[in-house]
Amino acid sequence: MPRFFNTAGPCVVGDHYMLGAEARLPEVALLVERRQYFVIHAARQTGKTTTVRSFAASLRARGVVALHANIEAAQGAQDVGESEARWLSSIQWMAQAELPADAQPPPLPDSAPGTRLATWLRAWAMAVAPRPLVLFLDEADVLVGEPMVNFLRQLRSGFHLRPGQFPASIALVGMRDLRDYLAAAKDGAAANPGSPFNIKSASLTLRGFTRAEVAELYGQHTTDTGQSFEPAAVDRAYDWSRGQPFLVNALAAECMDRLVTDRAVPITAADIDEAKERLVLSRTTHLHNLAHRLREPRVATIVSAVLTGADDVAAQSDDYEYCIDLGLLAGGTRTPEIANPLYREVIARELSWRAQVNLPLPAAAWLRPDGTLDADVLVGTFLQWWRENSDFATRNTPEGYHEATVHLCVMAFVQKVVNGGGRVTREYAAGTGRVDLCVELAGRRTVMEVKRVRPGRESPERVLREGQAQLAAYLDQLGETEGWLLVFDQRPGLSWDDRMWCRDVEQGGKVLHLRGA
């Protein structure tokens, strides 16, 4: 069977195009060598399972009794005894499938519930000694409440006996870092970092692919089939995905399986753009799960602030770190921002979908005979709709995103205008105080920027001054000469006649169309 780009489950050598796992988590080898217990956490479909399975296999090749086991079967179990039985069964089942006869664990013990895991692991480590026993326990963060606490306490109980009488090294693998699921186990209360897993030596996360790694991965397809990815296509795939492994694979799979099936035809940047659009519209399981997370209150608080460009995001909070763990936000950036442009588009469309559905578009008076946009008419039409429907729009904004109502409605409006015939590019990040939109239709681009005057926070003069400078800079970045700045004054007590104004100015060689609402 020819290899293909995998978008479901762990990658398999020989079946899938894949990269070596060790390069993305080089610290693991040293932690195992030093007999450490540690956490590996990263968002779904970033390659965690593929990576740890590869590590386990490489350790077995060196004589270590190493096993990857998924304990997700214990999800939802509230009773310690029931949950423990599921951990034991999952680990035993995987050991029977992966390990040779002389490395198999002993029979499960009959000791009291809540002690069986530690008893069994000690007996197993002693049975295979002097070979070290190393475990990668996947989906560990699905455990909740007392079972979670008991699970960690049992691992801690034998830590001092390693390596001859307890596993030499254990990695807990999941989507969240330990601090977060300990807090969940304690009903949201802050967890004592010293208990019950103070033996953790490190918390690792899995980085995305670099641009060079994307090129290497796509190059495997070229080697196998002769079909090339043009350098611009590799650049575009990296730009959309920022190296997120599922997206890197999904964009390529869409191209090779559906868009460009003739292997003699190279894959271009335009093909990658079309693949991106299809992914967004198809709502794959991965993207659907991403959208589902947006409804969580702790996620909504952070994403709403990023969406509106607010400068007061609690960037060191547990909720912020949780959003990074989920893969929604990029880690290591100076300002909180969505992890990649493709997610940015998915999030904006998902949250503005209800507004799109409820927007009754009048006759397309903003379309010129040549199919291009008359942006002034478009903006005027929206502002009139906003004047008449802002209260309704606010009531119908998704829970937790009312601060973003204006931004979501503008994005919904322009998306509905171009659906099927154009594209909207969105730029937003916390600390910017704005959302930038670039509408592409009939070969021409229309640039818009959205800002708010928030009650008691900014003066309208400051917002307008900053907005003009930001719009001029955005136009310069895109190589355009004119753009529209929409300023929504949300201070109480203003009449609509006070809010709605219109003027055009020139700044830095750019024509800025300023509109108030």
N, C-alpha and C positions, 0 to 999 in steps of 0.2 A: 504493500500500500504506500503510495507517495506521502511524504510528510505534509503537514498543513499547519496553519496558525491556530493554536488552541485558544478557545474562549470559554471552556467549561471544565472545571476540575483541574487537578494537578497535571503538569506536563509529563509525558512519557518519552524516554529516550527511544529514538527510532520511529516514533509516530508523529512527533511534533517538532517544529522549529523551536529551539530553546537555547538559552545561554547558560554557561556554567554558574552554579549557585554560589560557590564560595566567594566570588569577587564581590557580591552584594552584601555579604555578612562575614567579613574576614575575621571579626573578633571571636566568632564561635569556636574556632579551632583552639585558640589560646585558653578560653574559658573551660573547655572540656579538658584540655591538658592539665589545667590547674585544679580540676575537680570542683568546679563552681556550680552553683544553682543560679539560674538566671531566667529572665523573661524575654521573649521575642514577640513584639506586637507590631501590627501594621493593618491597614485597611483590607477589606475583602478583595480577593482577586488581585493581589499584588505579588503572589508567588511564594507565600509563606510555606505552604504545604510542600510544594515542589522543592523548595530550598532545604527544608529540614529532612525530607525523605532522602535527598541527595547526600546530606551530611551523614545521616544514619548509615546509608549504604557504603560511603567511603570509610567510615569508622569500622564497619564490619569487615571490610577488605583488609584492615590493618589488625584484625584479631580482637577488636573490642566487641562486646555484646551490646549492640546499639539498636534501639527500636523507636520508630515513630508510631504512635497510637493516637487515635482520635477518640476523645471521651465525650463527644457531643451527645451521646445517648442519655447522659445524665441531665440534660437540659430540662428545667421545670420541676425536677424532683425536689420536694421540700423536706423529706424525711432523710436523715443521715444514713440509716441502714439501706434504704432503697437506692439512694444515690450512690453509695459506696459499692453496692452490688453491681451497678452499671459500670462504674470505673473499672472494677476488677475484670468483669466480663469483656469489656472492650479491649483492655490491654492484653488479656490472655488470648483472645481471638486473633489479634494482630500478631502476637508472638508466634502462634501456631502457623500463621501464613508466611512470616518473614524470616524466622530464625531456624538454624539447624538444630538437629535433635539434641546435641550436647549443650545447647544454650537455652533450651526451653525452661520456662518457670515451673516450680513445683505445683502440686495441687493447691487449690484455694483453701485457706485455713478456715477452721470452725470457730475462731475466736469471736469475742463480742463485737457487735456492730460499732463502728467508730474506731476500731483498732485493727481491722483486718488488713487494710492497705499496708500499713507500716510493717505488720507481722509478715505479710507475704513478700514484700520487697526485701526485707532482711534475709528471709530464707532463700530467695532467688539470688541475691548478691553473694551469699555464702556458697551456694551450689555451683556458681560459675567462676568463683575466685580460683586463681589470682587474676583472671581477666576482669577488667572493670565493666560494670553495668551502667549504661548511659541511656536515659529516656528522654524523648521529645514528646510531651503530652499536648496534643493539639486541641483547640477549642476549649481550653481550660477556663476561659472567661464566661462560659455559659452557666457555670455553677453559681448558685445564689444562696444567700442566707447562711444558715448554720452548716449545710453541707460544704459550702465553700470554705468556711472557717475551719471545719474539721479536716477537710482535705489538706489544707496548708499546714495545720498543726501536726498531722501525721507525717508529712514530709519533713517538717522541722525536727520531729522527735528522733529520727534516726540519722540526722545530718552528721553528728559527731562520730558515728560508727563507720562512715565511709572511708576507704573504698571497699574494704574486705567484707563488711557486714551490712552495707546499705548501698544504694546506687551512688556511684562516684560523682555523677553529674546529672542534673535534671533541668530541662528547659520547659517552661510553661509557655505555650504558643497560643496567641489569640489576637483579637482585633484591638483589645484595650490593654493599657498598661495596668500593672498590678494595683496601683493606688486607686484606680477607678472602680475595679470590680470588688475591691475590699470595701470601698465606700458604699457600693450597692449592697454588699452583704450585710452592712450595718445600717440598712434603711436610709442611706444618704448621709449619715453622720460621718464626720471626718475620721478616717482610720488612724489608729496609732501606728506610726511607721515602724515601730519596734516589734509589733506583734500582728498576726501570728506567723509572719514569714520574714523575720529579720535576717534570714540566711541568704536572701537574694543579693547577689554581688553586682548585677548589672541589668539594665533594661535596654534592649536593643530594638531598633526599628529597621525595617527593610526599605532602603531607598529605591527610587524609581530608576529606570534605565537612563543612561546618558545618551546624548545624540549619537556618539560613536557606537554605543551598544545597539541602538535602534538600527543603525546602518549595518552592523554586523548581523543582527537577526534577519533583517530583510535580505542581506546578501546570501544567506543560506538558501533562500528561495531561488535566487538567481543561479546559484551553483547547481541546485537540483533540477531546475526547469529551463534555465536560460532566460527567463523573464526578468527584466531589470526594473528596479525602482529608480527613477531619475533622482539626482541629488536634491532637486527642489521638492520632490515628493517626500523624501526622507525628512527634509527640513520641516515640511508642512505637517507631517505626522508627529514629529517631536513638538512642534509649536502647539498643536491642538491638544496633545496628550500630556505634555511635560514629562514624558517617560513613564506614565502610569501603565504598568504591564498589560492589564486587560485591554485598555484603549489602544495601545500600540498593536496588539494582536488583532483586535476587532477591526481596526481600520484596514489593516492589510488583508484580513480574511474577506471583508466586504469587497475589496478591490479584486482579489484573485478569484473568488468564488462566484461573483455576480456581475461586476462592472467590466472587468477586462479578462475574460476567460481565454482569449487567444494568447498563448504564451509567447508568441512572437512580437506582441505589442507591449512596449514598456508602460509602466504605471507612472502617471504624471501627478503634479500637485493638484490639478483640477480633479483628478480621480479621487484623491484623498479628501478634497473638499466635499465632493459628492458623497463619499462614504461617510463622512462626518454627519452630513445632513440626514442620511438614511438611518444612522445609529440613533440620532436624537429623536427622529420620528417613530422609530420602531419600538422604543421603550423596552430595550432588552432587560432581562432580569437584573443585571448589574445596575443599569441606570434606574430601573424601577425601584430597586432597594435604596438607591441613593435618594431618590425623590421622597420615598416613604420616610426617611430619617428627618426630612425637613419639618415634619409635623411634631417632632419631639420638642417640648417647651425649652429645654436647655440648648437645643440646636437652633431653634427659632430666634432666641435672644441674640446669639452671636451672628447668625447669617443675616438677620434683618439689619444689624448694625453695619455689616460689611456691604450689604446691598445698597444702603443709603449713603455710604461713605462717611458714616459717623466717626468722630475722632475720640470717642469715649469707650471703645471696646476694651473689656477687661482681659488684656492679652496674656495675663499670667493666671487666669482663673482656671478652675477644674473644667468648666464648661468649654472654654476655649481649647484646652488640651484635649478634651474629649472629641471635639470637632476635628482636630488634627488626627487623632487616632482613627476616626472614622474615614479619613481620607478626604473630607470635605474641604478642609483648609490646608494651605501649604505651610509646612513648618520651616523655621529658619528665615523667614522674611521680616523685613523691618516694619512693614504694615500688614495687618491681617488681610489675607486675600484668598479667594477660592483657589483650589489646588491646581486647576488647569483651565484653559479657555473652553474646552468642551463641557466640563462640569458647569462652568459659569453660564453657558447657554442653556443647559438642561435645567439648572436651578431657576433661571429667569423665566423660562417658558413654563415650567411646572407651576411656579407661584403666580404667574399672570394668566394661567389658563382660564380660570373662572371669569376674569375680566374680559378676556378675548371672547368667550362664549356669549357674554352679556352685552357686547358692544354692537349695537345696530349701526352698521356703516351706511351712510347716505350714498348717493350717486358719487362715483369717483371723480369729483370735480378737480382733484389735485393732480390728475394724470393729464399731461400734455399730449397732443396728437402723436408725438414721436415715442410715447410710452414712458418718458422720464417724469420724475416727480416735480410738481410745483410745490416746493417745500413751504412757501409762505401760506398757500391755501391749506396745505395739510396741517400745519401748526395752528392756524386760525380755526380750522374745523375742530381739532382736538380741544383747544382751549374753550371753545363754546360748549362742547360736550361736557367738559370738566365743570364749567360753571353750572350747568343744569343737573349734573349727576354726581357730584363729588360726595354728597352724603350717602347716596346709594352705594357708590363704589367703596367707601370706607366700611360700610356695614358688611359688604361681601368680600372683604379682604381676608385671606386665610388667618386663622388665629395665630397671634404672635408676630404678625407682620404689618400691623396698622401704621407703624412709622414709615413703612415703605409703600403705602398705598399709591402715592403720586408716581413713584418710579415704576411700580408694577403696571399702572394704567397706561403710562406713556409707552412702555415696552409692549404691552398688549396691543395698543392701537397700531403702532408701526409694524408689529409682526403680522397683524391681520391684514394690513394694507399690502404687504409684500408677499404674503403666503402664496406659494406656487409660482412666483415670478421674480423673486429677489431674495436678498439676504440682509439680516440685521446682525451687526457685530456690536457686542456690549463690553464696555470696560467699567469695572467698579471694584473698589477696594476700600477698606476702612481707612479713615484718616484723610481721604481726598475731598470729602464733602460734596461729591458729585457723582453722577453717572454719565458716561459718554456713550453716545450711540452713533453708529455709522450705517446708514441705510443705502444699500446698493441695489439699483434697479435700472434696467436698460442701459447698462454700461456706465452709469453715472453715480456719484456718491453724494449723499446728503448728510452733513454732520450736525448733530444736535447734542446739547449738554443740558442736564437737568440739575437744578439746585433748589434748596429749600431755605426759607427764613424760618428758623424754629423759634417758637415763643420763648423769650427770656434767655436766648443763647447767643444769637448773632443779630447785628444790626443789618437792615436791608442794604445800606450803603456798603458795608464790608462784603456781604455776600455778592453783590453786583460787581464790586471791584475785583474780588478774587475770581468770580466766574468769567469775567472778560479775559483776565490773564490766562486762566486755565484753558478756555476755549481757543484763544489765539495760539497757545502752545500745542494744543491737540491738532489744530488745523495745520500748523507747521510740520508736525510729526507725520501727518497723512499727505502732505503736499497739496492741500486744498486751500482755496482763497476766501471762502465764505462759510459761515455756519450760524446756527440758531442757538441762543441761550434762553432757556425757559426757567424763570424764577417764580417759584410758588411761595407766596407770602402767607404763612399759616399763623400769624399773630391774631389773637381774638379781637373782635370789635371792628374789623375793617370791612367796609362794604365792597361788593364786587367791583364797583366803579373805581374804588381806590386800588384794588388789587390788579386790575387789568389795565395794562399800559403797553405802549409799543414805541420803540425807537431804534434807529440803525446808526452805528458808529463805525469808524475805521480805526484799527489799532494794529500797528506793526505790519502794515501793508495788507491786512485782512479786513474783510467786511463782516461785522458782527451784527446780526439781527437779534435785538434784545426784546423779549416778550415777558410780561408779567401776568400772573394769575393768582 
